[in-house]
Amino acid sequence: MREAYKDVMDRIEVTPEMQTRILKAIRDADIQGRSKRAVPMGRLAIAACLALLVAGAVALPKLPTKPPEKDPSGVQNGIWSVTQAASLQELSQLVGFEMEELKTLPFAVTEIQYRAYPGGMAEVTYLGETQSVTLRKLAGDADPSGGYSSYSDTLVLTRNGYCVTLSGEGSLYSLAVWQDGTYSYSIRASQACSEETWESILEGMG
């Protein structure tokens, strides 16, 4: 408490104008002509505390009212932010490896979003009217899906000689994860799909 009090006191700066107003307020507190010696010490202490609070409110720095501007380099407050890409080719250049695309999806694609994440992870999101599918790729063997949901059922498919694990509920699956020895992949669907639909999605990946 003493250190905090000392820190606040060190910040207080009372200008001559403020001092004049404070002393006048203390004098005015002497009720309608009563002797100054008759003013209770408690009242003077309260007036002094109020004066310190007023001075402190003026002297202490104001907190920022809006967030800092984003650095054009993509770094904000020392943290790398997600980088948007305009195309699959640009995304591949950003992450340093060739990013695949999904050519067979169970809905009409209305928009495609490309993102490069810190650590070199690539993400392509295919948006439809009511659903979406997100493909992620990352160098190494870490799971790029970012999903921590528990699923009651799993199913293992084979793609190009690699085992693909589907996770979902019953006979419908929302997530596919696999590795090819160099990269790790994940595909997440906003609406769970059947085994046949997942086979079509994986076969159309290239």
Buried (B, 14 or more C-beta within 10 A) or exposed (E): EEEEEEEEEEEBEBEEEBEEBBEEEBEEBBEEEEEEEEBEEEEBEEBEEBBBEBBBEEBEEEEEEEEEEEEEEBEEEEEEBEBEBEEBEBBBBBBEBEBBBBEEBBBEEEEEBBBBBEEBBBBBBBBBEEBBBBBBBBBEEEBBBEBEEEBEEEBEBEBEEEEBBBBBEEEBBBBBBBBEEEBBBBBBBBBBBEBEBBBBBBEEBE
